Amino acid sequence: MTLLGEEGVFAKPLAGSQSLGPMLNLRIAQPDRLVDITSISELNSVSDNRDFVDIGACVTHADVEDGRIVDASMGLLAFVARKIAYRAVRNRGTIGGSLAHSDPAADWVSALPLLGAKALVVSPKGERVLPVKSLMVSSFVTALERDEIIRAVRVPKASPSARWGFTKFNRKAGEFAHAIAGVFHDPETADFRVVIGAIETAPIVVEDASFLFGGRFDSDMHERLDDNAVLMLLKEKNVDDVYVQQLAITALRRAAKQAGMK
Ligand SMILES: Cc1cc2nc3c(=O)[nH]c(=O)nc-3n(C[C@H](O)[C@H](O)[C@H](O)COP(=O)(O)OP(=O)(O)OC[C@H]3O[C@@H](n4cnc5c(N)ncnc54)[C@H](O)[C@@H]3O)c2cc1C
């Protein structure tokens, strides 16, 4: 923390280097100092609590894909991890690095708000907790202060009756998404959330999404999806391109179908 917070030094934490590495290569990022955080054991640990699981920021996508962490999400996290890039990227890329990088087309910036996850953020001043949906402010911009790092992500435990769907459109494996949509419903907690991502800014997170589906969650809800209501949400975020709008609506309809069929 001291190395990162030193006055007058532009320091960056280095995790899997899957995004920062290319940015350094291209001189898009020119920090004075890189601080490798991957050997900090706390950032690699996972703690299983009664109502939530804390996933250390340096846990890799491959760790999630391979089930090396406790699953709080009834399979959603592993499903998402499996579709991130290629295995070589997943072996090194980390959940915290992905959130801190805040590429709008990345997977965790959409999937974790869908689950109502929180980011545990530390600095020499102490720790604060903020919803992942508030961590990403806009494209590649976060609410992190200069001396703050993400310590872990807190994922609430979904009940066994929770249902989800997650759709991502990309032309081939390893490409970033052109559209992302997710639906999550847990009857035990009354969560009914929708996320629409890959929209060139922070994803749209709808906390009570029942109005998009005629007021209820069931196996036919994808047929009731209110396209106009989704369009309004997209326009509020300045998504005016008709092609992008239709991709988002189609992705959401497919995610709803997947969730309803489980
Ligand atoms: C070819 C390729 C394809 C990809 N495809 C996808 C894809 O389909 N979907 C997807 O979601 N991602 C994709 N990625 C991104 C990849 O999955 C990584 O998640 C991402 O690069 C960032 O994670 P990282 O650990 O490598 O972070 P790094 O590259 O090390 O760091 C990224 C940024 O986050 C900061 N940072 C890192 N850790 C922390 C922390 N704990 N706290 C605060 N700041 C931190 C760094 O300072 C830097 O600014 C792809 C990457 C590549 C190279």
The ligand as a Tripos MOL2 file, in Angstrom:
@<TRIPOS>MOLECULE
LIG
   53    58     1     0     0
SMALL
NO_CHARGES

@<TRIPOS>ATOM
      1 C1         -6.6360  -11.4750  -25.8470 C.3       1 LIG1
      2 C2         -7.4570  -11.0780  -24.6590 C.ar      1 LIG1
      3 C3         -8.7960  -11.3450  -24.6740 C.ar      1 LIG1
      4 C4         -9.5950  -10.9790  -23.5710 C.ar      1 LIG1
      5 N1        -10.9240  -11.2750  -23.6160 N.ar      1 LIG1
      6 C5        -11.6950  -11.0000  -22.5460 C.ar      1 LIG1
      7 C6        -13.0770  -11.3630  -22.5180 C.ar      1 LIG1
      8 O1        -13.6150  -11.9720  -23.4270 O.2       1 LIG1
      9 N2        -13.7910  -11.0220  -21.4030 N.ar      1 LIG1
     10 C7        -13.2300  -10.3740  -20.3390 C.ar      1 LIG1
     11 O2        -13.9120  -10.0990  -19.3620 O.2       1 LIG1
     12 N3        -11.9280  -10.0390  -20.3370 N.ar      1 LIG1
     13 C8        -11.1470  -10.3380  -21.4010 C.ar      1 LIG1
     14 N4         -9.8170  -10.0030  -21.3650 N.ar      1 LIG1
     15 C9         -9.2770   -9.2880  -20.1640 C.3       1 LIG1
     16 C10        -8.7060  -10.2700  -19.1280 C.3       1 LIG1
     17 O3         -9.6730  -11.2080  -18.8600 O.3       1 LIG1
     18 C11        -8.3240   -9.6560  -17.7180 C.3       1 LIG1
     19 O4         -9.4060   -9.7590  -16.8530 O.3       1 LIG1
     20 C12        -8.0330   -8.2890  -17.7130 C.3       1 LIG1
     21 O5         -6.9630   -8.1490  -18.5930 O.3       1 LIG1
     22 C13        -7.6000   -7.6400  -16.3600 C.3       1 LIG1
     23 O6         -7.1430   -8.5370  -15.4070 O.3       1 LIG1
     24 P1         -5.6110   -8.6480  -15.0080 P.3       1 LIG1
     25 O7         -5.5440   -9.4390  -13.7730 O.co2     1 LIG1
     26 O8         -4.8180   -9.1350  -16.1810 O.co2     1 LIG1
     27 O9         -5.2440   -7.1210  -14.6710 O.3       1 LIG1
     28 P2         -3.9690   -6.2680  -15.0650 P.3       1 LIG1
     29 O10        -3.7940   -6.2340  -16.5400 O.co2     1 LIG1
     30 O11        -2.7720   -6.6540  -14.2570 O.co2     1 LIG1
     31 O12        -4.4570   -4.8420  -14.5370 O.3       1 LIG1
     32 C14        -5.5040   -4.1510  -15.1790 C.3       1 LIG1
     33 C15        -5.7570   -2.8280  -14.4660 C.3       1 LIG1
     34 O13        -6.2830   -3.0490  -13.1810 O.3       1 LIG1
     35 C16        -5.4110   -2.5450  -12.1620 C.3       1 LIG1
     36 N5         -5.5060   -3.5310  -11.0840 N.ar      1 LIG1
     37 C17        -5.2290   -4.8570  -11.1580 C.ar      1 LIG1
     38 N6         -5.5900   -5.4660  -10.0090 N.ar      1 LIG1
     39 C18        -6.0970   -4.5000   -9.2030 C.ar      1 LIG1
     40 C19        -6.6400   -4.5120   -7.8880 C.ar      1 LIG1
     41 N7         -6.7620   -5.6330   -7.1570 N.pl3     1 LIG1
     42 N8         -7.0720   -3.3410   -7.3730 N.ar      1 LIG1
     43 C20        -6.9840   -2.1910   -8.0840 C.ar      1 LIG1
     44 N9         -6.4780   -2.1250   -9.3260 N.ar      1 LIG1
     45 C21        -6.0370   -3.2750   -9.8820 C.ar      1 LIG1
     46 C22        -4.0570   -2.3880  -12.8090 C.3       1 LIG1
     47 O14        -3.2890   -1.3830  -12.2100 O.3       1 LIG1
     48 C23        -4.4680   -2.0200  -14.2320 C.3       1 LIG1
     49 O15        -4.8050   -0.6530  -14.2930 O.3       1 LIG1
     50 C24        -9.0080  -10.3380  -22.4480 C.ar      1 LIG1
     51 C25        -7.6330  -10.0680  -22.4400 C.ar      1 LIG1
     52 C26        -6.8530  -10.4330  -23.5300 C.ar      1 LIG1
     53 C27        -5.3870  -10.1500  -23.4910 C.3       1 LIG1
@<TRIPOS>BOND
     1     1     2 1
     2     2     3 ar
     3     2    52 ar
     4     3     4 ar
     5     4     5 ar
     6     4    50 ar
     7     5     6 ar
     8     6     7 ar
     9     6    13 1
    10     7     8 2
    11     7     9 ar
    12     9    10 ar
    13    10    11 2
    14    10    12 ar
    15    12    13 ar
    16    13    14 ar
    17    14    15 1
    18    14    50 ar
    19    15    16 1
    20    16    17 1
    21    16    18 1
    22    18    19 1
    23    18    20 1
    24    20    21 1
    25    20    22 1
    26    22    23 1
    27    23    24 1
    28    24    25 2
    29    24    26 1
    30    24    27 1
    31    27    28 1
    32    28    29 2
    33    28    30 1
    34    28    31 1
    35    31    32 1
    36    32    33 1
    37    33    34 1
    38    33    48 1
    39    34    35 1
    40    35    36 1
    41    35    46 1
    42    36    37 ar
    43    36    45 ar
    44    37    38 ar
    45    38    39 ar
    46    39    40 ar
    47    39    45 ar
    48    40    41 1
    49    40    42 ar
    50    42    43 ar
    51    43    44 ar
    52    44    45 ar
    53    46    47 1
    54    46    48 1
    55    48    49 1
    56    50    51 ar
    57    51    52 ar
    58    52    53 1
@<TRIPOS>SUBSTRUCTURE
     1 LIG1         1 GROUP 0 **** ****
